[in-house]
């Protein structure tokens, strides 16, 4: 029941930690997901690719994306409940 979350550079670390550390059950990545080609607007495009990978693995419902108005800061509106749901015993 170990989860991890991070924003911006912490989101980068969270992404790699989740990919490499099998003990992590759930990850919330904020303010990081985009393509290298683009910046802020690429978040939707990048998540579409992520969703395809999860769907191919039979876990499409395990990937969620939330876009909110505001600056480059932690929001957690949907993320904190997502973490809580997936960390239940």
Gaussian input, Z-matrix of N, CA and C with variables (Angstrom, degrees):
# hf/3-21g

backbone

0 1
 N
 C     1     B1
 C     2     B2     1     A1
 N     3     B3     2     A2     1     D1
 C     4     B4     3     A3     2     D2
 C     5     B5     4     A4     3     D3
 N     6     B6     5     A5     4     D4
 C     7     B7     6     A6     5     D5
 C     8     B8     7     A7     6     D6
 N     9     B9     8     A8     7     D7
 C    10    B10     9     A9     8     D8
 C    11    B11    10    A10     9     D9
 N    12    B12    11    A11    10    D10
 C    13    B13    12    A12    11    D11
 C    14    B14    13    A13    12    D12
 N    15    B15    14    A14    13    D13
 C    16    B16    15    A15    14    D14
 C    17    B17    16    A16    15    D15
 N    18    B18    17    A17    16    D16
 C    19    B19    18    A18    17    D17
 C    20    B20    19    A19    18    D18
 N    21    B21    20    A20    19    D19
 C    22    B22    21    A21    20    D20
 C    23    B23    22    A22    21    D21
 N    24    B24    23    A23    22    D22
 C    25    B25    24    A24    23    D23
 C    26    B26    25    A25    24    D24
 N    27    B27    26    A26    25    D25
 C    28    B28    27    A27    26    D26
 C    29    B29    28    A28    27    D27
 N    30    B30    29    A29    28    D28
 C    31    B31    30    A30    29    D29
 C    32    B32    31    A31    30    D30
 N    33    B33    32    A32    31    D31
 C    34    B34    33    A33    32    D32
 C    35    B35    34    A34    33    D33
 N    36    B36    35    A35    34    D34
 C    37    B37    36    A36    35    D35
 C    38    B38    37    A37    36    D36
 N    39    B39    38    A38    37    D37
 C    40    B40    39    A39    38    D38
 C    41    B41    40    A40    39    D39
 N    42    B42    41    A41    40    D40
 C    43    B43    42    A42    41    D41
 C    44    B44    43    A43    42    D42
 N    45    B45    44    A44    43    D43
 C    46    B46    45    A45    44    D44
 C    47    B47    46    A46    45    D45
 N    48    B48    47    A47    46    D46
 C    49    B49    48    A48    47    D47
 C    50    B50    49    A49    48    D48
 N    51    B51    50    A50    49    D49
 C    52    B52    51    A51    50    D50
 C    53    B53    52    A52    51    D51
 N    54    B54    53    A53    52    D52
 C    55    B55    54    A54    53    D53
 C    56    B56    55    A55    54    D54
 N    57    B57    56    A56    55    D55
 C    58    B58    57    A57    56    D56
 C    59    B59    58    A58    57    D57
 N    60    B60    59    A59    58    D58
 C    61    B61    60    A60    59    D59
 C    62    B62    61    A61    60    D60
 N    63    B63    62    A62    61    D61
 C    64    B64    63    A63    62    D62
 C    65    B65    64    A64    63    D63
 N    66    B66    65    A65    64    D64
 C    67    B67    66    A66    65    D65
 C    68    B68    67    A67    66    D66
 N    69    B69    68    A68    67    D67
 C    70    B70    69    A69    68    D68
 C    71    B71    70    A70    69    D69
 N    72    B72    71    A71    70    D70
 C    73    B73    72    A72    71    D71
 C    74    B74    73    A73    72    D72
 N    75    B75    74    A74    73    D73
 C    76    B76    75    A75    74    D74
 C    77    B77    76    A76    75    D75
 N    78    B78    77    A77    76    D76
 C    79    B79    78    A78    77    D77
 C    80    B80    79    A79    78    D78
 N    81    B81    80    A80    79    D79
 C    82    B82    81    A81    80    D80
 C    83    B83    82    A82    81    D81
 N    84    B84    83    A83    82    D82
 C    85    B85    84    A84    83    D83
 C    86    B86    85    A85    84    D84
 N    87    B87    86    A86    85    D85
 C    88    B88    87    A87    86    D86
 C    89    B89    88    A88    87    D87
 N    90    B90    89    A89    88    D88
 C    91    B91    90    A90    89    D89
 C    92    B92    91    A91    90    D90
 N    93    B93    92    A92    91    D91
 C    94    B94    93    A93    92    D92
 C    95    B95    94    A94    93    D93
 N    96    B96    95    A95    94    D94
 C    97    B97    96    A96    95    D95
 C    98    B98    97    A97    96    D96
 N    99    B99    98    A98    97    D97
 C   100   B100    99    A99    98    D98
 C   101   B101   100   A100    99    D99
 N   102   B102   101   A101   100   D100
 C   103   B103   102   A102   101   D101
 C   104   B104   103   A103   102   D102
 N   105   B105   104   A104   103   D103
 C   106   B106   105   A105   104   D104
 C   107   B107   106   A106   105   D105
 N   108   B108   107   A107   106   D106
 C   109   B109   108   A108   107   D107
 C   110   B110   109   A109   108   D108
 N   111   B111   110   A110   109   D109
 C   112   B112   111   A111   110   D110
 C   113   B113   112   A112   111   D111
 N   114   B114   113   A113   112   D112
 C   115   B115   114   A114   113   D113
 C   116   B116   115   A115   114   D114
 N   117   B117   116   A116   115   D115
 C   118   B118   117   A117   116   D116
 C   119   B119   118   A118   117   D117
 N   120   B120   119   A119   118   D118
 C   121   B121   120   A120   119   D119
 C   122   B122   121   A121   120   D120
 N   123   B123   122   A122   121   D121
 C   124   B124   123   A123   122   D122
 C   125   B125   124   A124   123   D123
 N   126   B126   125   A125   124   D124
 C   127   B127   126   A126   125   D125
 C   128   B128   127   A127   126   D126
 N   129   B129   128   A128   127   D127
 C   130   B130   129   A129   128   D128
 C   131   B131   130   A130   129   D129
 N   132   B132   131   A131   130   D130
 C   133   B133   132   A132   131   D131
 C   134   B134   133   A133   132   D132
 N   135   B135   134   A134   133   D133
 C   136   B136   135   A135   134   D134
 C   137   B137   136   A136   135   D135
 N   138   B138   137   A137   136   D136
 C   139   B139   138   A138   137   D137
 C   140   B140   139   A139   138   D138
 N   141   B141   140   A140   139   D139
 C   142   B142   141   A141   140   D140
 C   143   B143   142   A142   141   D141
 N   144   B144   143   A143   142   D142
 C   145   B145   144   A144   143   D143
 C   146   B146   145   A145   144   D144
 N   147   B147   146   A146   145   D145
 C   148   B148   147   A147   146   D146
 C   149   B149   148   A148   147   D147
 N   150   B150   149   A149   148   D148
 C   151   B151   150   A150   149   D149
 C   152   B152   151   A151   150   D150
 N   153   B153   152   A152   151   D151
 C   154   B154   153   A153   152   D152
 C   155   B155   154   A154   153   D153
 N   156   B156   155   A155   154   D154
 C   157   B157   156   A156   155   D155
 C   158   B158   157   A157   156   D156
 N   159   B159   158   A158   157   D157
 C   160   B160   159   A159   158   D158
 C   161   B161   160   A160   159   D159
 N   162   B162   161   A161   160   D160
 C   163   B163   162   A162   161   D161
 C   164   B164   163   A163   162   D162
 N   165   B165   164   A164   163   D163
 C   166   B166   165   A165   164   D164
 C   167   B167   166   A166   165   D165
 N   168   B168   167   A167   166   D166
 C   169   B169   168   A168   167   D167
 C   170   B170   169   A169   168   D168
 N   171   B171   170   A170   169   D169
 C   172   B172   171   A171   170   D170
 C   173   B173   172   A172   171   D171
 N   174   B174   173   A173   172   D172
 C   175   B175   174   A174   173   D173
 C   176   B176   175   A175   174   D174
 N   177   B177   176   A176   175   D175
 C   178   B178   177   A177   176   D176
 C   179   B179   178   A178   177   D177
 N   180   B180   179   A179   178   D178
 C   181   B181   180   A180   179   D179
 C   182   B182   181   A181   180   D180
 N   183   B183   182   A182   181   D181
 C   184   B184   183   A183   182   D182
 C   185   B185   184   A184   183   D183
 N   186   B186   185   A185   184   D184
 C   187   B187   186   A186   185   D185
 C   188   B188   187   A187   186   D186
 N   189   B189   188   A188   187   D187
 C   190   B190   189   A189   188   D188
 C   191   B191   190   A190   189   D189
 N   192   B192   191   A191   190   D190
 C   193   B193   192   A192   191   D191
 C   194   B194   193   A193   192   D192
 N   195   B195   194   A194   193   D193
 C   196   B196   195   A195   194   D194
 C   197   B197   196   A196   195   D195
 N   198   B198   197   A197   196   D196
 C   199   B199   198   A198   197   D197
 C   200   B200   199   A199   198   D198
 N   201   B201   200   A200   199   D199
 C   202   B202   201   A201   200   D200
 C   203   B203   202   A202   201   D201
 N   204   B204   203   A203   202   D202
 C   205   B205   204   A204   203   D203
 C   206   B206   205   A205   204   D204
 N   207   B207   206   A206   205   D205
 C   208   B208   207   A207   206   D206
 C   209   B209   208   A208   207   D207
 N   210   B210   209   A209   208   D208
 C   211   B211   210   A210   209   D209
 C   212   B212   211   A211   210   D210
 N   213   B213   212   A212   211   D211
 C   214   B214   213   A213   212   D212
 C   215   B215   214   A214   213   D213
 N   216   B216   215   A215   214   D214
 C   217   B217   216   A216   215   D215
 C   218   B218   217   A217   216   D216
 N   219   B219   218   A218   217   D217
 C   220   B220   219   A219   218   D218
 C   221   B221   220   A220   219   D219
 N   222   B222   221   A221   220   D220
 C   223   B223   222   A222   221   D221
 C   224   B224   223   A223   222   D222
 N   225   B225   224   A224   223   D223
 C   226   B226   225   A225   224   D224
 C   227   B227   226   A226   225   D225
 N   228   B228   227   A227   226   D226
 C   229   B229   228   A228   227   D227
 C   230   B230   229   A229   228   D228
 N   231   B231   230   A230   229   D229
 C   232   B232   231   A231   230   D230
 C   233   B233   232   A232   231   D231
 N   234   B234   233   A233   232   D232
 C   235   B235   234   A234   233   D233
 C   236   B236   235   A235   234   D234
 N   237   B237   236   A236   235   D235
 C   238   B238   237   A237   236   D236
 C   239   B239   238   A238   237   D237
 N   240   B240   239   A239   238   D238
 C   241   B241   240   A240   239   D239
 C   242   B242   241   A241   240   D240
 N   243   B243   242   A242   241   D241
 C   244   B244   243   A243   242   D242
 C   245   B245   244   A244   243   D243
 N   246   B246   245   A245   244   D244
 C   247   B247   246   A246   245   D245
 C   248   B248   247   A247   246   D246
 N   249   B249   248   A248   247   D247
 C   250   B250   249   A249   248   D248
 C   251   B251   250   A250   249   D249
 N   252   B252   251   A251   250   D250
 C   253   B253   252   A252   251   D251
 C   254   B254   253   A253   252   D252
 N   255   B255   254   A254   253   D253
 C   256   B256   255   A255   254   D254
 C   257   B257   256   A256   255   D255
 N   258   B258   257   A257   256   D256
 C   259   B259   258   A258   257   D257
 C   260   B260   259   A259   258   D258
 N   261   B261   260   A260   259   D259
 C   262   B262   261   A261   260   D260
 C   263   B263   262   A262   261   D261
 N   264   B264   263   A263   262   D262
 C   265   B265   264   A264   263   D263
 C   266   B266   265   A265   264   D264

   B1=1.4557
   B2=1.5226
   B3=1.3045
   B4=1.4589
   B5=1.5232
   B6=1.3213
   B7=1.4506
   B8=1.5105
   B9=1.3168
   B10=1.4534
   B11=1.5226
   B12=1.3396
   B13=1.4547
   B14=1.5170
   B15=1.3321
   B16=1.4501
   B17=1.5088
   B18=1.3307
   B19=1.4592
   B20=1.5260
   B21=1.3155
   B22=1.4570
   B23=1.5227
   B24=1.3323
   B25=1.4634
   B26=1.5154
   B27=1.3250
   B28=1.4642
   B29=1.5180
   B30=1.3420
   B31=1.4613
   B32=1.5187
   B33=1.3311
   B34=1.4583
   B35=1.5224
   B36=1.3229
   B37=1.4663
   B38=1.5260
   B39=1.3287
   B40=1.4583
   B41=1.5225
   B42=1.3302
   B43=1.4687
   B44=1.5231
   B45=1.3172
   B46=1.4643
   B47=1.5261
   B48=1.3280
   B49=1.4632
   B50=1.5267
   B51=1.3344
   B52=1.4720
   B53=1.5215
   B54=1.3175
   B55=1.4632
   B56=1.5248
   B57=1.3192
   B58=1.4701
   B59=1.5236
   B60=1.3115
   B61=1.4715
   B62=1.5263
   B63=1.3326
   B64=1.4665
   B65=1.5324
   B66=1.3285
   B67=1.4699
   B68=1.5210
   B69=1.3306
   B70=1.4571
   B71=1.5203
   B72=1.3162
   B73=1.4653
   B74=1.5200
   B75=1.3360
   B76=1.4651
   B77=1.5307
   B78=1.3257
   B79=1.4617
   B80=1.5167
   B81=1.3330
   B82=1.4590
   B83=1.5241
   B84=1.3106
   B85=1.4597
   B86=1.5204
   B87=1.3204
   B88=1.4660
   B89=1.5250
   B90=1.3080
   B91=1.4501
   B92=1.5136
   B93=1.3195
   B94=1.4603
   B95=1.5174
   B96=1.3079
   B97=1.4622
   B98=1.5268
   B99=1.3196
   B100=1.4547
   B101=1.5191
   B102=1.3022
   B103=1.4585
   B104=1.5245
   B105=1.3055
   B106=1.4554
   B107=1.5227
   B108=1.3375
   B109=1.4608
   B110=1.5250
   B111=1.3024
   B112=1.4630
   B113=1.5246
   B114=1.2985
   B115=1.4562
   B116=1.5189
   B117=1.3053
   B118=1.4615
   B119=1.5279
   B120=1.3350
   B121=1.4589
   B122=1.5281
   B123=1.3656
   B124=1.4720
   B125=1.5058
   B126=1.3641
   B127=1.4504
   B128=1.5251
   B129=1.3416
   B130=1.4639
   B131=1.5204
   B132=1.3205
   B133=1.4699
   B134=1.5290
   B135=1.3140
   B136=1.4612
   B137=1.5248
   B138=1.3474
   B139=1.4630
   B140=1.5212
   B141=1.3162
   B142=1.4657
   B143=1.5290
   B144=1.3218
   B145=1.4642
   B146=1.5334
   B147=1.3240
   B148=1.4668
   B149=1.5259
   B150=1.3170
   B151=1.4675
   B152=1.5312
   B153=1.3332
   B154=1.4746
   B155=1.5266
   B156=1.3033
   B157=1.4720
   B158=1.5277
   B159=1.3242
   B160=1.4681
   B161=1.5231
   B162=1.3284
   B163=1.4661
   B164=1.5217
   B165=1.3165
   B166=1.4675
   B167=1.5234
   B168=1.3328
   B169=1.4641
   B170=1.5314
   B171=1.3393
   B172=1.4607
   B173=1.5173
   B174=1.3290
   B175=1.4632
   B176=1.5324
   B177=1.3244
   B178=1.4662
   B179=1.5219
   B180=1.3243
   B181=1.4609
   B182=1.5331
   B183=1.3287
   B184=1.4640
   B185=1.5235
   B186=1.3071
   B187=1.4630
   B188=1.5234
   B189=1.3190
   B190=1.4551
   B191=1.5219
   B192=1.3279
   B193=1.4594
   B194=1.5124
   B195=1.3138
   B196=1.4664
   B197=1.5208
   B198=1.3145
   B199=1.4649
   B200=1.5211
   B201=1.3248
   B202=1.4561
   B203=1.5251
   B204=1.3312
   B205=1.4565
   B206=1.5213
   B207=1.2946
   B208=1.4575
   B209=1.5088
   B210=1.3088
   B211=1.4497
   B212=1.5215
   B213=1.3053
   B214=1.4690
   B215=1.5282
   B216=1.3433
   B217=1.4563
   B218=1.5136
   B219=1.3167
   B220=1.4608
   B221=1.5159
   B222=1.3321
   B223=1.4642
   B224=1.5233
   B225=1.3036
   B226=1.4562
   B227=1.5139
   B228=1.3404
   B229=1.4597
   B230=1.5083
   B231=1.3023
   B232=1.4629
   B233=1.5271
   B234=1.3230
   B235=1.4635
   B236=1.5122
   B237=1.3143
   B238=1.4635
   B239=1.5371
   B240=1.3323
   B241=1.4595
   B242=1.5319
   B243=1.3487
   B244=1.4702
   B245=1.5270
   B246=1.3364
   B247=1.4639
   B248=1.5229
   B249=1.3222
   B250=1.4643
   B251=1.5311
   B252=1.3156
   B253=1.4681
   B254=1.5243
   B255=1.3211
   B256=1.4619
   B257=1.5277
   B258=1.3292
   B259=1.4578
   B260=1.5248
   B261=1.3376
   B262=1.4625
   B263=1.5228
   B264=1.3085
   B265=1.4825
   B266=1.5082
   A1=110.56
   A2=116.19
   A3=120.96
   A4=109.11
   A5=115.82
   A6=121.29
   A7=109.77
   A8=115.37
   A9=121.11
   A10=108.31
   A11=115.85
   A12=119.14
   A13=108.87
   A14=115.35
   A15=119.93
   A16=110.89
   A17=115.57
   A18=121.73
   A19=109.10
   A20=115.98
   A21=123.78
   A22=110.22
   A23=118.29
   A24=120.28
   A25=111.51
   A26=116.33
   A27=120.88
   A28=111.31
   A29=116.35
   A30=120.63
   A31=111.14
   A32=115.90
   A33=120.65
   A34=109.87
   A35=115.71
   A36=120.84
   A37=110.20
   A38=117.11
   A39=121.67
   A40=111.33
   A41=116.88
   A42=121.05
   A43=111.49
   A44=115.66
   A45=119.35
   A46=111.95
   A47=116.90
   A48=119.76
   A49=110.73
   A50=116.22
   A51=120.39
   A52=111.28
   A53=116.80
   A54=120.47
   A55=112.08
   A56=116.58
   A57=119.96
   A58=115.27
   A59=118.07
   A60=121.11
   A61=110.76
   A62=117.53
   A63=120.58
   A64=114.69
   A65=118.61
   A66=120.22
   A67=112.40
   A68=118.11
   A69=120.80
   A70=109.52
   A71=115.38
   A72=120.82
   A73=112.38
   A74=117.70
   A75=121.43
   A76=109.25
   A77=115.20
   A78=120.56
   A79=110.11
   A80=116.13
   A81=121.93
   A82=106.94
   A83=115.59
   A84=121.93
   A85=107.91
   A86=117.19
   A87=121.42
   A88=110.18
   A89=115.97
   A90=120.90
   A91=115.05
   A92=117.45
   A93=120.53
   A94=113.31
   A95=117.97
   A96=122.23
   A97=112.09
   A98=116.21
   A99=122.55
   A100=108.51
   A101=115.66
   A102=119.25
   A103=108.11
   A104=117.12
   A105=120.06
   A106=111.13
   A107=116.05
   A108=121.91
   A109=111.41
   A110=115.98
   A111=120.65
   A112=110.65
   A113=115.30
   A114=120.14
   A115=110.14
   A116=119.07
   A117=124.39
   A118=112.99
   A119=118.99
   A120=122.57
   A121=111.17
   A122=117.98
   A123=120.76
   A124=113.63
   A125=119.70
   A126=122.50
   A127=111.81
   A128=117.36
   A129=121.05
   A130=110.97
   A131=116.48
   A132=121.02
   A133=110.83
   A134=116.50
   A135=120.35
   A136=110.85
   A137=116.66
   A138=118.77
   A139=112.11
   A140=117.37
   A141=119.85
   A142=110.37
   A143=116.94
   A144=120.92
   A145=111.23
   A146=115.78
   A147=120.52
   A148=109.93
   A149=116.74
   A150=121.59
   A151=111.06
   A152=116.62
   A153=120.10
   A154=111.13
   A155=116.85
   A156=120.41
   A157=110.14
   A158=117.11
   A159=120.38
   A160=110.98
   A161=117.11
   A162=121.04
   A163=110.23
   A164=117.22
   A165=120.74
   A166=111.60
   A167=116.65
   A168=121.69
   A169=112.09
   A170=116.38
   A171=120.60
   A172=113.88
   A173=117.46
   A174=120.40
   A175=111.67
   A176=117.00
   A177=120.67
   A178=112.57
   A179=117.83
   A180=121.42
   A181=112.72
   A182=116.96
   A183=120.76
   A184=113.28
   A185=117.75
   A186=121.36
   A187=109.28
   A188=116.16
   A189=120.79
   A190=109.65
   A191=116.21
   A192=121.97
   A193=108.09
   A194=117.08
   A195=121.00
   A196=108.85
   A197=116.55
   A198=122.32
   A199=107.44
   A200=116.46
   A201=119.85
   A202=109.58
   A203=115.82
   A204=121.25
   A205=109.16
   A206=115.29
   A207=118.66
   A208=112.15
   A209=114.04
   A210=121.54
   A211=111.73
   A212=114.47
   A213=123.09
   A214=107.88
   A215=115.53
   A216=121.04
   A217=110.32
   A218=116.18
   A219=121.57
   A220=109.08
   A221=116.08
   A222=121.16
   A223=110.04
   A224=118.00
   A225=122.11
   A226=116.57
   A227=118.53
   A228=121.10
   A229=113.59
   A230=117.85
   A231=122.23
   A232=110.96
   A233=116.22
   A234=120.21
   A235=115.08
   A236=117.51
   A237=120.02
   A238=110.76
   A239=120.04
   A240=119.21
   A241=112.64
   A242=117.08
   A243=121.57
   A244=110.39
   A245=115.99
   A246=119.79
   A247=111.08
   A248=116.70
   A249=120.84
   A250=111.13
   A251=117.27
   A252=121.51
   A253=111.33
   A254=116.82
   A255=120.65
   A256=113.37
   A257=117.72
   A258=120.62
   A259=112.94
   A260=116.97
   A261=119.36
   A262=109.01
   A263=115.16
   A264=120.28
   A265=111.82
   D1=51.24
   D2=179.51
   D3=-110.77
   D4=127.85
   D5=176.79
   D6=-123.43
   D7=165.76
   D8=-179.30
   D9=-143.87
   D10=146.94
   D11=175.52
   D12=-145.93
   D13=153.61
   D14=178.43
   D15=-162.55
   D16=155.22
   D17=178.70
   D18=-118.28
   D19=143.52
   D20=176.69
   D21=58.34
   D22=-117.95
   D23=177.79
   D24=-60.83
   D25=-33.80
   D26=174.94
   D27=-67.23
   D28=-29.80
   D29=174.25
   D30=-66.66
   D31=-36.91
   D32=176.21
   D33=-61.82
   D34=-48.70
   D35=179.50
   D36=-62.33
   D37=-41.61
   D38=178.60
   D39=-60.65
   D40=-42.23
   D41=178.91
   D42=-58.74
   D43=-50.09
   D44=-178.11
   D45=-70.01
   D46=-37.67
   D47=177.97
   D48=-62.09
   D49=-43.94
   D50=-179.68
   D51=-64.44
   D52=-34.66
   D53=179.90
   D54=-74.34
   D55=-29.61
   D56=-171.74
   D57=-106.24
   D58=-19.96
   D59=-175.71
   D60=-107.55
   D61=103.77
   D62=-175.76
   D63=-66.08
   D64=-16.73
   D65=179.67
   D66=-76.14
   D67=-14.01
   D68=178.59
   D69=-80.69
   D70=122.60
   D71=-176.85
   D72=-86.90
   D73=-32.85
   D74=-175.69
   D75=-149.41
   D76=148.05
   D77=178.59
   D78=-134.97
   D79=140.22
   D80=174.15
   D81=-119.27
   D82=117.34
   D83=-176.67
   D84=-110.63
   D85=124.19
   D86=-176.28
   D87=-124.48
   D88=136.23
   D89=173.64
   D90=64.92
   D91=30.90
   D92=-179.03
   D93=-132.83
   D94=-38.97
   D95=-169.05
   D96=-66.32
   D97=109.54
   D98=172.56
   D99=-161.67
   D100=172.03
   D101=175.87
   D102=-86.49
   D103=157.98
   D104=178.27
   D105=-69.69
   D106=-29.42
   D107=-178.74
   D108=-65.20
   D109=-37.75
   D110=-175.34
   D111=-120.70
   D112=-175.95
   D113=-177.72
   D114=-120.78
   D115=-123.16
   D116=-172.84
   D117=-54.33
   D118=-50.13
   D119=-176.94
   D120=-62.02
   D121=-26.36
   D122=-177.58
   D123=-70.01
   D124=-8.38
   D125=-178.96
   D126=-56.97
   D127=-42.68
   D128=179.25
   D129=-64.61
   D130=-43.36
   D131=179.36
   D132=-64.37
   D133=-44.06
   D134=-179.74
   D135=-63.07
   D136=-42.61
   D137=-179.79
   D138=-66.16
   D139=-32.31
   D140=176.36
   D141=-58.98
   D142=-38.38
   D143=177.09
   D144=-68.96
   D145=-42.18
   D146=177.58
   D147=-59.84
   D148=-44.85
   D149=-179.15
   D150=-61.00
   D151=-38.25
   D152=177.37
   D153=-62.82
   D154=-41.33
   D155=179.09
   D156=-64.16
   D157=-46.93
   D158=179.03
   D159=-61.97
   D160=-40.15
   D161=178.94
   D162=-63.52
   D163=-41.92
   D164=179.01
   D165=-62.80
   D166=-27.38
   D167=178.77
   D168=-91.55
   D169=5.25
   D170=178.89
   D171=75.26
   D172=23.81
   D173=-176.64
   D174=-133.12
   D175=37.34
   D176=-176.67
   D177=-55.65
   D178=-35.11
   D179=-178.23
   D180=-72.11
   D181=-11.08
   D182=-178.99
   D183=-85.66
   D184=-6.37
   D185=178.47
   D186=-113.67
   D187=126.21
   D188=179.68
   D189=-130.14
   D190=156.01
   D191=-178.02
   D192=-136.48
   D193=128.51
   D194=178.36
   D195=-125.81
   D196=128.72
   D197=175.76
   D198=-113.10
   D199=132.01
   D200=-178.43
   D201=-135.32
   D202=156.50
   D203=176.50
   D204=-75.53
   D205=143.08
   D206=176.23
   D207=138.76
   D208=179.17
   D209=-179.57
   D210=-77.25
   D211=-174.95
   D212=178.81
   D213=-77.91
   D214=82.75
   D215=-177.31
   D216=-147.71
   D217=167.20
   D218=178.92
   D219=-72.96
   D220=133.38
   D221=179.75
   D222=-111.40
   D223=-64.19
   D224=174.80
   D225=76.15
   D226=6.48
   D227=-178.30
   D228=-53.90
   D229=-51.43
   D230=177.09
   D231=-97.74
   D232=-23.44
   D233=-174.88
   D234=-69.05
   D235=-43.32
   D236=-178.77
   D237=-64.38
   D238=-45.90
   D239=174.61
   D240=-62.19
   D241=-34.30
   D242=176.52
   D243=-61.25
   D244=-46.79
   D245=177.32
   D246=-60.27
   D247=-47.82
   D248=-178.84
   D249=-59.76
   D250=-43.47
   D251=-179.62
   D252=-60.48
   D253=-45.60
   D254=-174.46
   D255=-83.03
   D256=-11.52
   D257=177.85
   D258=-97.52
   D259=0.15
   D260=176.73
   D261=-62.14
   D262=145.19
   D263=-178.93
   D264=-66.86

